[in-house]
Amino acid sequence: MAVLAQLIDDVVTSTFDLQGEKVSIGRHPDNQIQINEIAVSGAHAFIDIEVNQYLDGVLDFYIEDQKSTNGTFVNELPVEGRQRLNNNDIVRIAWNTFKFIDESESTLEKTAYLLE
């Protein structure tokens, strides 16, 4: 199962399971991941969860900013449009830092090979 682990000074303070088809992130209490901080927009971003079309049992995770005031970043690059998340990516929602952890992807990385 994939999670977003909230980091403060590189220490995990809380984790959020990513399940379902879409996970909303924002300050408003209706979000699945609520970040109660003024720099976070009410509906800040969301993560789409989709079945991989090539690998059975594998899920793909995509993050998209919802025109937030302070932005969404992956590895300190602004998210423009929809962006795939990879294991160990650092996600920043306004000034809040998270680590995307997908244990199944790290297992796949060990067995991946390229066809030429």
KAFENKA-V259795 format. One record per residue. PSI is psi in whole degrees, -180 to 180 (NA if undefined). OMEGA is omega in whole degrees, -180 to 180 (999 if undefined). NEAR is the number of other C-alpha atoms within 8 Angstrom. Layout:
BEGIN
{{PSI:OMEGA:NEAR} {PSI:OMEGA:NEAR}}
END
This chain:
BEGIN
{{140:180:8} {149:179:11} {158:165:11} {121:180:12} {119:-180:13} {133:-177:12} {136:168:13} {118:-175:8} {43:179:4} {18:176:5} {132:179:6} {122:-180:9} {-26:176:8} {158:178:7} {149:180:9} {120:178:8} {138:178:8} {104:-179:10} {161:-177:9} {-160:180:6} {-28:-177:7} {136:178:9} {121:179:14} {145:-178:12} {132:178:14} {-177:-178:16} {-28:-177:15} {141:-177:11} {-15:179:7} {-11:180:5} {147:175:12} {-37:173:8} {106:-179:9} {127:177:11} {105:-174:9} {76:179:8} {141:-174:6} {-29:-179:6} {-13:-179:8} {131:178:16} {158:180:12} {-46:174:7} {87:-169:12} {-51:-176:17} {171:171:14} {159:177:12} {121:174:12} {138:178:10} {120:-175:14} {149:175:8} {131:178:8} {132:-175:10} {-12:-177:5} {-28:-175:4} {120:-180:6} {135:175:6} {6:-179:6} {136:178:8} {144:175:8} {144:-177:10} {129:-179:11} {134:179:11} {146:178:13} {132:176:13} {145:-179:14} {48:-180:8} {42:-179:6} {160:-180:12} {-44:-174:7} {6:169:9} {165:175:12} {136:-175:15} {145:172:11} {121:-176:11} {42:178:8} {12:173:8} {135:-178:6} {141:177:8} {120:177:13} {113:-174:7} {-143:-176:6} {132:-177:9} {134:179:9} {140:175:8} {138:177:10} {154:-180:10} {133:178:10} {9:173:8} {146:175:11} {120:-178:11} {131:177:13} {123:176:13} {106:-171:14} {-113:-179:9} {13:-178:7} {130:-175:8} {137:179:11} {155:172:12} {128:177:12} {122:-178:15} {120:178:12} {97:-177:12} {-36:-179:9} {-34:179:9} {-38:180:9} {-32:175:9} {-42:179:8} {-36:-180:8} {-31:-179:7} {-25:-176:6} {2:-177:6} {148:172:6} {161:-177:4} {141:174:4} {135:178:3} {NA:999:2}}
END
